[in-house]
Amino acid sequence: MSIFQKSVINKHLANLDSRQIKKAYQKFRKNYNSVKIEKIKNLKGEEIAIVEMSV
């Protein structure tokens, strides 16, 4: 069971600015490149919290 109805999600997705989405995604990719993602996958939960605090 989902939290939001699909019509509500679709309404909000339709109102998003694609330029802002692309900009935010580029920022995400800059911070979380493939090497960093692989390191995170290999860490335990406690270690991830430490890594995130140091960023």
PDB file of N, CA, C and O in Angstrom:
ATOM      1  N   MET A   1       0.853  -1.182   0.000  1.00  0.00           N
ATOM      2  CA  MET A   1       0.000   0.000   0.000  1.00  0.00           C
ATOM      3  C   MET A   1       0.894   1.239   0.000  1.00  0.00           C
ATOM      4  O   MET A   1       1.784   1.357   0.843  1.00  0.00           O
ATOM      5  N   SER A   2       0.674   2.136  -0.911  1.00  0.00           N
ATOM      6  CA  SER A   2       1.496   3.333  -1.019  1.00  0.00           C
ATOM      7  C   SER A   2       0.960   4.445  -0.112  1.00  0.00           C
ATOM      8  O   SER A   2      -0.207   4.450   0.278  1.00  0.00           O
ATOM      9  N   ILE A   3       1.838   5.366   0.201  1.00  0.00           N
ATOM     10  CA  ILE A   3       1.467   6.478   1.081  1.00  0.00           C
ATOM     11  C   ILE A   3       0.596   7.484   0.337  1.00  0.00           C
ATOM     12  O   ILE A   3      -0.366   8.011   0.895  1.00  0.00           O
ATOM     13  N   PHE A   4       0.938   7.751  -0.932  1.00  0.00           N
ATOM     14  CA  PHE A   4       0.211   8.739  -1.723  1.00  0.00           C
ATOM     15  C   PHE A   4      -0.504   8.071  -2.894  1.00  0.00           C
ATOM     16  O   PHE A   4      -0.040   7.062  -3.425  1.00  0.00           O
ATOM     17  N   GLN A   5      -1.617   8.637  -3.281  1.00  0.00           N
ATOM     18  CA  GLN A   5      -2.322   8.151  -4.456  1.00  0.00           C
ATOM     19  C   GLN A   5      -1.511   8.513  -5.696  1.00  0.00           C
ATOM     20  O   GLN A   5      -0.834   9.540  -5.731  1.00  0.00           O
ATOM     21  N   LYS A   6      -1.589   7.660  -6.705  1.00  0.00           N
ATOM     22  CA  LYS A   6      -0.828   7.899  -7.932  1.00  0.00           C
ATOM     23  C   LYS A   6      -1.203   9.221  -8.582  1.00  0.00           C
ATOM     24  O   LYS A   6      -0.342   9.890  -9.155  1.00  0.00           O
ATOM     25  N   SER A   7      -2.449   9.605  -8.508  1.00  0.00           N
ATOM     26  CA  SER A   7      -2.856  10.877  -9.116  1.00  0.00           C
ATOM     27  C   SER A   7      -2.188  12.065  -8.422  1.00  0.00           C
ATOM     28  O   SER A   7      -1.851  13.051  -9.077  1.00  0.00           O
ATOM     29  N   VAL A   8      -1.997  11.981  -7.116  1.00  0.00           N
ATOM     30  CA  VAL A   8      -1.335  13.053  -6.378  1.00  0.00           C
ATOM     31  C   VAL A   8       0.137  13.123  -6.771  1.00  0.00           C
ATOM     32  O   VAL A   8       0.671  14.208  -7.004  1.00  0.00           O
ATOM     33  N   ILE A   9       0.787  11.973  -6.842  1.00  0.00           N
ATOM     34  CA  ILE A   9       2.195  11.914  -7.243  1.00  0.00           C
ATOM     35  C   ILE A   9       2.366  12.462  -8.650  1.00  0.00           C
ATOM     36  O   ILE A   9       3.254  13.279  -8.895  1.00  0.00           O
ATOM     37  N   ASN A  10       1.529  12.022  -9.570  1.00  0.00           N
ATOM     38  CA  ASN A  10       1.624  12.480 -10.961  1.00  0.00           C
ATOM     39  C   ASN A  10       1.398  13.987 -11.077  1.00  0.00           C
ATOM     40  O   ASN A  10       2.049  14.653 -11.882  1.00  0.00           O
ATOM     41  N   LYS A  11       0.489  14.518 -10.285  1.00  0.00           N
ATOM     42  CA  LYS A  11       0.225  15.961 -10.301  1.00  0.00           C
ATOM     43  C   LYS A  11       1.476  16.725  -9.875  1.00  0.00           C
ATOM     44  O   LYS A  11       1.854  17.707 -10.514  1.00  0.00           O
ATOM     45  N   HIS A  12       2.103  16.285  -8.820  1.00  0.00           N
ATOM     46  CA  HIS A  12       3.293  16.985  -8.329  1.00  0.00           C
ATOM     47  C   HIS A  12       4.487  16.791  -9.261  1.00  0.00           C
ATOM     48  O   HIS A  12       5.271  17.720  -9.454  1.00  0.00           O
ATOM     49  N   LEU A  13       4.635  15.621  -9.831  1.00  0.00           N
ATOM     50  CA  LEU A  13       5.724  15.380 -10.780  1.00  0.00           C
ATOM     51  C   LEU A  13       5.578  16.256 -12.022  1.00  0.00           C
ATOM     52  O   LEU A  13       6.572  16.720 -12.580  1.00  0.00           O
ATOM     53  N   ALA A  14       4.352  16.476 -12.445  1.00  0.00           N
ATOM     54  CA  ALA A  14       4.110  17.299 -13.632  1.00  0.00           C
ATOM     55  C   ALA A  14       4.475  18.765 -13.390  1.00  0.00           C
ATOM     56  O   ALA A  14       4.786  19.494 -14.332  1.00  0.00           O
ATOM     57  N   ASN A  15       4.436  19.195 -12.122  1.00  0.00           N
ATOM     58  CA  ASN A  15       4.726  20.591 -11.794  1.00  0.00           C
ATOM     59  C   ASN A  15       6.201  20.861 -11.523  1.00  0.00           C
ATOM     60  O   ASN A  15       6.573  22.007 -11.270  1.00  0.00           O
ATOM     61  N   LEU A  16       7.043  19.844 -11.571  1.00  0.00           N
ATOM     62  CA  LEU A  16       8.466  20.042 -11.292  1.00  0.00           C
ATOM     63  C   LEU A  16       9.177  20.679 -12.481  1.00  0.00           C
ATOM     64  O   LEU A  16       8.848  20.410 -13.637  1.00  0.00           O
ATOM     65  N   ASP A  17      10.141  21.515 -12.181  1.00  0.00           N
ATOM     66  CA  ASP A  17      10.943  22.181 -13.207  1.00  0.00           C
ATOM     67  C   ASP A  17      12.079  21.240 -13.613  1.00  0.00           C
ATOM     68  O   ASP A  17      12.909  20.876 -12.780  1.00  0.00           O
ATOM     69  N   SER A  18      12.119  20.852 -14.868  1.00  0.00           N
ATOM     70  CA  SER A  18      13.121  19.885 -15.332  1.00  0.00           C
ATOM     71  C   SER A  18      14.544  20.419 -15.199  1.00  0.00           C
ATOM     72  O   SER A  18      15.477  19.643 -14.994  1.00  0.00           O
ATOM     73  N   ARG A  19      14.721  21.737 -15.314  1.00  0.00           N
ATOM     74  CA  ARG A  19      16.067  22.319 -15.145  1.00  0.00           C
ATOM     75  C   ARG A  19      16.556  22.151 -13.709  1.00  0.00           C
ATOM     76  O   ARG A  19      17.725  21.846 -13.476  1.00  0.00           O
ATOM     77  N   GLN A  20      15.657  22.352 -12.753  1.00  0.00           N
ATOM     78  CA  GLN A  20      16.031  22.192 -11.350  1.00  0.00           C
ATOM     79  C   GLN A  20      16.346  20.729 -11.040  1.00  0.00           C
ATOM     80  O   GLN A  20      17.261  20.430 -10.274  1.00  0.00           O
ATOM     81  N   ILE A  21      15.588  19.834 -11.636  1.00  0.00           N
ATOM     82  CA  ILE A  21      15.827  18.404 -11.429  1.00  0.00           C
ATOM     83  C   ILE A  21      17.194  18.023 -11.983  1.00  0.00           C
ATOM     84  O   ILE A  21      17.955  17.314 -11.324  1.00  0.00           O
ATOM     85  N   LYS A  22      17.509  18.488 -13.186  1.00  0.00           N
ATOM     86  CA  LYS A  22      18.810  18.183 -13.794  1.00  0.00           C
ATOM     87  C   LYS A  22      19.949  18.765 -12.963  1.00  0.00           C
ATOM     88  O   LYS A  22      20.978  18.116 -12.771  1.00  0.00           O
ATOM     89  N   LYS A  23      19.765  19.981 -12.472  1.00  0.00           N
ATOM     90  CA  LYS A  23      20.798  20.631 -11.657  1.00  0.00           C
ATOM     91  C   LYS A  23      21.015  19.853 -10.356  1.00  0.00           C
ATOM     92  O   LYS A  23      22.156  19.629  -9.951  1.00  0.00           O
ATOM     93  N   ALA A  24      19.938  19.447  -9.709  1.00  0.00           N
ATOM     94  CA  ALA A  24      20.044  18.694  -8.460  1.00  0.00           C
ATOM     95  C   ALA A  24      20.682  17.323  -8.705  1.00  0.00           C
ATOM     96  O   ALA A  24      21.473  16.851  -7.889  1.00  0.00           O
ATOM     97  N   TYR A  25      20.340  16.692  -9.819  1.00  0.00           N
ATOM     98  CA  TYR A  25      20.916  15.389 -10.134  1.00  0.00           C
ATOM     99  C   TYR A  25      22.417  15.512 -10.407  1.00  0.00           C
ATOM    100  O   TYR A  25      23.193  14.652  -9.988  1.00  0.00           O
ATOM    101  N   GLN A  26      22.826  16.555 -11.095  1.00  0.00           N
ATOM    102  CA  GLN A  26      24.247  16.772 -11.347  1.00  0.00           C
ATOM    103  C   GLN A  26      25.001  16.987 -10.032  1.00  0.00           C
ATOM    104  O   GLN A  26      26.117  16.497  -9.863  1.00  0.00           O
ATOM    105  N   LYS A  27      24.393  17.712  -9.121  1.00  0.00           N
ATOM    106  CA  LYS A  27      25.002  17.929  -7.803  1.00  0.00           C
ATOM    107  C   LYS A  27      25.129  16.598  -7.065  1.00  0.00           C
ATOM    108  O   LYS A  27      26.152  16.322  -6.440  1.00  0.00           O
ATOM    109  N   PHE A  28      24.093  15.786  -7.141  1.00  0.00           N
ATOM    110  CA  PHE A  28      24.127  14.458  -6.523  1.00  0.00           C
ATOM    111  C   PHE A  28      25.240  13.614  -7.124  1.00  0.00           C
ATOM    112  O   PHE A  28      26.018  12.996  -6.397  1.00  0.00           O
ATOM    113  N   ARG A  29      25.318  13.586  -8.446  1.00  0.00           N
ATOM    114  CA  ARG A  29      26.343  12.776  -9.124  1.00  0.00           C
ATOM    115  C   ARG A  29      27.754  13.266  -8.804  1.00  0.00           C
ATOM    116  O   ARG A  29      28.690  12.469  -8.726  1.00  0.00           O
ATOM    117  N   LYS A  30      27.904  14.573  -8.618  1.00  0.00           N
ATOM    118  CA  LYS A  30      29.208  15.121  -8.264  1.00  0.00           C
ATOM    119  C   LYS A  30      29.623  14.635  -6.872  1.00  0.00           C
ATOM    120  O   LYS A  30      30.776  14.262  -6.655  1.00  0.00           O
ATOM    121  N   ASN A  31      28.678  14.644  -5.939  1.00  0.00           N
ATOM    122  CA  ASN A  31      28.969  14.228  -4.572  1.00  0.00           C
ATOM    123  C   ASN A  31      29.050  12.716  -4.415  1.00  0.00           C
ATOM    124  O   ASN A  31      29.834  12.217  -3.608  1.00  0.00           O
ATOM    125  N   TYR A  32      28.253  11.989  -5.174  1.00  0.00           N
ATOM    126  CA  TYR A  32      28.198  10.537  -5.055  1.00  0.00           C
ATOM    127  C   TYR A  32      28.556   9.901  -6.390  1.00  0.00           C
ATOM    128  O   TYR A  32      27.693   9.392  -7.105  1.00  0.00           O
ATOM    129  N   ASN A  33      29.851   9.939  -6.714  1.00  0.00           N
ATOM    130  CA  ASN A  33      30.311   9.303  -7.943  1.00  0.00           C
ATOM    131  C   ASN A  33      30.342   7.795  -7.743  1.00  0.00           C
ATOM    132  O   ASN A  33      30.119   7.317  -6.631  1.00  0.00           O
ATOM    133  N   SER A  34      30.611   7.047  -8.789  1.00  0.00           N
ATOM    134  CA  SER A  34      30.531   5.584  -8.735  1.00  0.00           C
ATOM    135  C   SER A  34      31.511   4.988  -7.732  1.00  0.00           C
ATOM    136  O   SER A  34      31.210   3.973  -7.105  1.00  0.00           O
ATOM    137  N   VAL A  35      32.674   5.603  -7.575  1.00  0.00           N
ATOM    138  CA  VAL A  35      33.662   5.092  -6.614  1.00  0.00           C
ATOM    139  C   VAL A  35      33.125   5.229  -5.186  1.00  0.00           C
ATOM    140  O   VAL A  35      33.217   4.295  -4.389  1.00  0.00           O
ATOM    141  N   LYS A  36      32.573   6.385  -4.874  1.00  0.00           N
ATOM    142  CA  LYS A  36      32.040   6.616  -3.532  1.00  0.00           C
ATOM    143  C   LYS A  36      30.841   5.712  -3.259  1.00  0.00           C
ATOM    144  O   LYS A  36      30.681   5.217  -2.144  1.00  0.00           O
ATOM    145  N   ILE A  37      30.008   5.497  -4.255  1.00  0.00           N
ATOM    146  CA  ILE A  37      28.851   4.619  -4.090  1.00  0.00           C
ATOM    147  C   ILE A  37      29.300   3.196  -3.792  1.00  0.00           C
ATOM    148  O   ILE A  37      28.706   2.530  -2.944  1.00  0.00           O
ATOM    149  N   GLU A  38      30.335   2.717  -4.471  1.00  0.00           N
ATOM    150  CA  GLU A  38      30.861   1.368  -4.208  1.00  0.00           C
ATOM    151  C   GLU A  38      31.421   1.269  -2.795  1.00  0.00           C
ATOM    152  O   GLU A  38      31.229   0.257  -2.121  1.00  0.00           O
ATOM    153  N   LYS A  39      32.107   2.301  -2.347  1.00  0.00           N
ATOM    154  CA  LYS A  39      32.639   2.307  -0.977  1.00  0.00           C
ATOM    155  C   LYS A  39      31.502   2.230   0.032  1.00  0.00           C
ATOM    156  O   LYS A  39      31.583   1.484   1.008  1.00  0.00           O
ATOM    157  N   ILE A  40      30.449   2.996  -0.199  1.00  0.00           N
ATOM    158  CA  ILE A  40      29.296   3.009   0.705  1.00  0.00           C
ATOM    159  C   ILE A  40      28.627   1.640   0.738  1.00  0.00           C
ATOM    160  O   ILE A  40      28.215   1.177   1.802  1.00  0.00           O
ATOM    161  N   LYS A  41      28.517   0.996  -0.407  1.00  0.00           N
ATOM    162  CA  LYS A  41      27.900  -0.333  -0.462  1.00  0.00           C
ATOM    163  C   LYS A  41      28.649  -1.336   0.399  1.00  0.00           C
ATOM    164  O   LYS A  41      28.047  -2.266   0.936  1.00  0.00           O
ATOM    165  N   ASN A  42      29.962  -1.153   0.534  1.00  0.00           N
ATOM    166  CA  ASN A  42      30.778  -2.104   1.281  1.00  0.00           C
ATOM    167  C   ASN A  42      30.905  -1.762   2.768  1.00  0.00           C
ATOM    168  O   ASN A  42      31.502  -2.527   3.526  1.00  0.00           O
ATOM    169  N   LEU A  43      30.360  -0.638   3.186  1.00  0.00           N
ATOM    170  CA  LEU A  43      30.449  -0.228   4.580  1.00  0.00           C
ATOM    171  C   LEU A  43      29.280  -0.764   5.398  1.00  0.00           C
ATOM    172  O   LEU A  43      28.227  -1.100   4.856  1.00  0.00           O
ATOM    173  N   LYS A  44      29.482  -0.835   6.697  1.00  0.00           N
ATOM    174  CA  LYS A  44      28.399  -1.167   7.621  1.00  0.00           C
ATOM    175  C   LYS A  44      27.654   0.120   7.946  1.00  0.00           C
ATOM    176  O   LYS A  44      28.158   1.212   7.685  1.00  0.00           O
ATOM    177  N   GLY A  45      26.465   0.000   8.511  1.00  0.00           N
ATOM    178  CA  GLY A  45      25.632   1.158   8.815  1.00  0.00           C
ATOM    179  C   GLY A  45      26.315   2.206   9.669  1.00  0.00           C
ATOM    180  O   GLY A  45      26.191   3.401   9.402  1.00  0.00           O
ATOM    181  N   GLU A  46      27.042   1.770  10.702  1.00  0.00           N
ATOM    182  CA  GLU A  46      27.728   2.715  11.588  1.00  0.00           C
ATOM    183  C   GLU A  46      28.808   3.477  10.824  1.00  0.00           C
ATOM    184  O   GLU A  46      29.004   4.671  11.046  1.00  0.00           O
ATOM    185  N   GLU A  47      29.505   2.789   9.930  1.00  0.00           N
ATOM    186  CA  GLU A  47      30.568   3.424   9.160  1.00  0.00           C
ATOM    187  C   GLU A  47      30.012   4.446   8.174  1.00  0.00           C
ATOM    188  O   GLU A  47      30.648   5.468   7.915  1.00  0.00           O
ATOM    189  N   ILE A  48      28.846   4.181   7.631  1.00  0.00           N
ATOM    190  CA  ILE A  48      28.218   5.122   6.694  1.00  0.00           C
ATOM    191  C   ILE A  48      27.912   6.428   7.404  1.00  0.00           C
ATOM    192  O   ILE A  48      28.138   7.500   6.842  1.00  0.00           O
ATOM    193  N   ALA A  49      27.404   6.363   8.625  1.00  0.00           N
ATOM    194  CA  ALA A  49      27.091   7.572   9.392  1.00  0.00           C
ATOM    195  C   ALA A  49      28.342   8.404   9.605  1.00  0.00           C
ATOM    196  O   ALA A  49      28.283   9.631   9.541  1.00  0.00           O
ATOM    197  N   ILE A  50      29.466   7.762   9.854  1.00  0.00           N
ATOM    198  CA  ILE A  50      30.732   8.482  10.061  1.00  0.00           C
ATOM    199  C   ILE A  50      31.174   9.139   8.768  1.00  0.00           C
ATOM    200  O   ILE A  50      31.619  10.287   8.782  1.00  0.00           O
ATOM    201  N   VAL A  51      31.059   8.433   7.650  1.00  0.00           N
ATOM    202  CA  VAL A  51      31.452   8.980   6.345  1.00  0.00           C
ATOM    203  C   VAL A  51      30.591  10.193   6.019  1.00  0.00           C
ATOM    204  O   VAL A  51      31.114  11.210   5.562  1.00  0.00           O
ATOM    205  N   GLU A  52      29.293  10.109   6.241  1.00  0.00           N
ATOM    206  CA  GLU A  52      28.382  11.207   5.936  1.00  0.00           C
ATOM    207  C   GLU A  52      28.685  12.429   6.806  1.00  0.00           C
ATOM    208  O   GLU A  52      28.543  13.562   6.346  1.00  0.00           O
ATOM    209  N   MET A  53      29.093  12.216   8.034  1.00  0.00           N
ATOM    210  CA  MET A  53      29.389  13.331   8.924  1.00  0.00           C
ATOM    211  C   MET A  53      30.667  14.056   8.491  1.00  0.00           C
ATOM    212  O   MET A  53      30.825  15.251   8.742  1.00  0.00           O
ATOM    213  N   SER A  54      31.565  13.333   7.845  1.00  0.00           N
ATOM    214  CA  SER A  54      32.832  13.944   7.456  1.00  0.00           C
ATOM    215  C   SER A  54      32.743  14.698   6.134  1.00  0.00           C
ATOM    216  O   SER A  54      33.686  15.400   5.767  1.00  0.00           O
ATOM    217  N   VAL A  55      31.644  14.571   5.417  1.00  0.00           N
ATOM    218  CA  VAL A  55      31.500  15.223   4.109  1.00  0.00           C
ATOM    219  C   VAL A  55      31.109  16.641   4.233  1.00  0.00           C
ATOM    220  O   VAL A  55      30.948  17.328   3.225  1.00  0.00           O
TER     221      VAL A  55
END
